[in-house]
Amino acid sequence: MAERALSFEQLKAKERLLRDGFPETMAVKVHRAISWIGRAQSEPDDPDAAFLFYWIAFNAAYADDQDADTPISERTRFASVLRQIVRLDTSATLQGAVAQRFQGPIRKLLENRYVFRPFWLNVNWGSDADCQRAFRSSAMEARQSMIDNDVARILMIVLDRLYVLRCQMVHGGTTWGSYVNRDQVRDGAAILGTFLPAMIDLMLDNPDEDWGRPFYPVVGNPRRGASGSAKLQAGTARTGP
């Protein structure tokens, strides 16, 4: 993969070129995701903002309103989408992205105990040998997955860590710009900044895949009228404000 991730402008140009053939549900999802990628890329000096905007883009891309009928865990949904994305990645774009980032942001994230969920579940972390072993085992699993070229597994481990960071930030567990959480926020923004554009690019190349239904579909868009690729049928999912 090229050193630089796909830019908002590149993704937007590709979306405009292809969108007339998109299913309505997929059109809304990629349109929203690309808009938030653009917002994230406009914050090169604020990793807190970039991480949150990238995560919103990820939510727009992977969330499926059908899950509301049969609730599944975030982890299960992550795993399903990652397997789908990796299966479609015939040019090994994601494998290249992971290889490029593995010795940098990914490795540092895996070595950061503050985004390892058991750390926050165990007040005796420092003296608990089982937790320490679990932490080391997780990092070893990621390294072995890298050797095996198991990109989906690596990304699943990474997203587990990033989800902890997401929860910390969204639920007010961090301070904006604080020096105590710089490493994980900076590394998290760098990883999502590489992964998200590649993921959306693969979605654009595969519009006939089942990408699920967006939350809060567009209802009664006055600019597009009764037809248009961005309008969803009323009643197919939740309606937003």
Sequence and secondary structure as in RCSB ss.txt:
>XXXX:A:sequence
MAERALSFEQLKAKERLLRDGFPETMAVKVHRAISWIGRAQSEPDDPDAAFLFYWIAFNAAYADDQDADTPISER
TRFASVLRQIVRLDTSATLQGAVAQRFQGPIRKLLENRYVFRPFWLNVNWGSDADCQRAFRSSAMEARQSMIDND
VARILMIVLDRLYVLRCQMVHGGTTWGSYVNRDQVRDGAAILGTFLPAMIDLMLDNPDEDWGRPFYPVVGNPRRG
ASGSAKLQAGTARTGP
>XXXX:A:secstr
  SS   HHHHHHHHHHHGGGS HHHHHHHHHHHHHHHHHHT TT HHHHHHHHHHHHHHHH  GGGGTS   HH
HHHHHHHHHHHHH TT HHHHHHHHHIIIIIHHHHT GGG HHHHH TTGGG HHHHHHHHHHHHHHHHHHHTT 
HHHHHHHHHHHHHHHHHHHHTT S TT GGGHHHHHHHHHHHHHHHHHHHHHHHH TTS     SS   S TTTT
T STT   TTSS    
